[in-house]
Amino acid sequence: MVGPHTLVVDGDRITAVNRGLQAPQGMDALDLSGLSCSPGWIDLHVHLGTESGPGRYTEGFRLEPEHFAFRAVNYAQRTLMAGFTSVRDLGGETALALRDSINDGTTVGPHVYAAGKSIATTGGHADPTNGLNRRFSSLVGTPGPAEGVVNGVDEARQAVRQRYQDGSDTIKITATGGVLSYARSGDGPQFTVEEIRAVVETAADYGYTVAAHAHGKEGMRRAIEGGVASIEHGTYMDDEIFALMKRHGTWYVPTISAGRFVQAKSRIDGYYPEIVRPKAATIGGLIQDTLARAYRAGVKIAFGTDAGVSLHGDNAEEFVFMVEAGMPAGEALQTATLNAAQVLGLAEEIGTAEVGRRADIIAVEGNPVEDIQAVREVRFVMKSGAVVRHDGDGGTGEGA
């Protein structure tokens, strides 16, 4: 929509979209003239249970789960106030409880679509025992499908069923090594095609799609041919991978924010363990260029930041990085609205400001299509018809 419009909200739904500025008689009006409105933004790659810092690798030994839960509440609030009314949490033990706490009104935050524990192979990016010495490993025991660690087709299927029992909304696999895992490889393949197909086929039985963390080319090839819905990060994509993604209809979620963040922090002595530091310095800075090439190649692109690696609440910086990479501002904004809703399978629910859609609406000062920097100036946030931020009205308000 361009030009003045009036959105009519009843309960949690948009019930009318009218040209001009005229509130229906008998209804309360919120005047957002002078601001640019948008459907609430959607971040497809966050980790609300954590945030980067030099103590990240030891906190799991020192802090109780409750510490991480309280932090997650804060991270969720920051994310919502930044204009992100929906997020997909791709790996974290607190995400399911946080989602439920937000849904029942105990906690303020965005709509959360959570993967729960990621699925990895032994020693893979999401293996919780990475970095433990033999003594601690023997105390912890060998993780299996219940903990998200699989080897072989049968265990891959079992892990998906376990996520269903846990109450997950989607599935994530770590198809290659990762930048921040306590391991040497950041891009080597870590699943067979058969294991990935087993995950994808079983996920489909339960109505799930599968997102694949992947940096290296071979791991991406296996994930795409195995049927995943999206590739996350995608650092070492090339023309062959672009063509394969287009053939299979695979989405790309770049997470430039995380790449730039870890590259910058790798220059600080002690911020990352030495086994991690070279990966952060090398891989991190490449993602923005990958996005530029993927866009030119016509790959389907959706929005994701990997917030939790980068800082929660700074999610909108990703728009700026996308535009720097050569994507027009309007298309960059669409990656976090309609495109992201399509990835979630919720295009009839969110992602556009149409009659019948959920009333997730934000407004920024300035026009981000003309100047993408305006995404940093969020002034209004409505989630499911309730105003949670209105800077011109003293902050938090009541439902409209």
Summary of the structure (lengths in Angstrom):
residues: 400
radius of gyration: 20.8
end to end distance: 20.8
largest distance: 71.0
contacts: 1472
relative contact order: 0.16
helix: 38%
strand: 20%
